[in-house]
């Protein structure tokens, strides 16, 4: 998944206040687990 799409997915989850696994696939941001993992990796890298 491109970084921009994943970032949009992360922002969608945070703004909507939903759990990662409930990120709708039809919005095109990848799975909630993909977004969560990328956020974790970016956080660990200090991004």
C-alpha positions in Angstrom: 0.0 0.0 0.0 1.3 3.5 -0.8 2.2 5.6 2.2 -0.3 8.3 1.4 -3.2 5.8 1.3 -2.1 4.3 4.6 -1.8 7.8 6.2 -5.4 8.6 5.0 -6.5 5.3 6.6 -4.9 6.2 9.9 -6.4 9.6 9.9 -9.8 8.1 9.0 -9.7 5.7 12.0 -8.5 8.4 14.4 -11.2 11.0 13.2 -14.0 8.5 13.1 -13.0 7.0 16.5 -13.4 3.4 15.2 -11.3 0.4 16.0 -8.6 -0.6 13.4 -10.4 -3.7 12.4 -13.5 -1.7 11.4 -11.8 0.4 8.8 -14.0 -0.1 5.7 -12.3 -1.8 2.8 -14.4 0.2 0.3 -12.7 3.5 1.2 -9.5 2.1 -0.4 -7.0 2.7 2.5 -6.0 -0.9 2.9 -6.8 -3.0 6.0 -7.0 -1.6 9.4 -4.2 -3.9 10.5 -1.9 -2.6 7.7 -2.6 1.0 8.8 -1.9 0.1 12.4 1.4 -1.7 11.6 2.6 1.2 9.5 1.7 3.7 12.3 3.6 1.5 14.7 6.6 1.3 12.4 6.6 5.0 11.7 6.3 5.7 15.4 9.3 3.5 16.3 11.3 5.2 13.5 10.5 8.6 15.0 8.5 9.8 12.0 
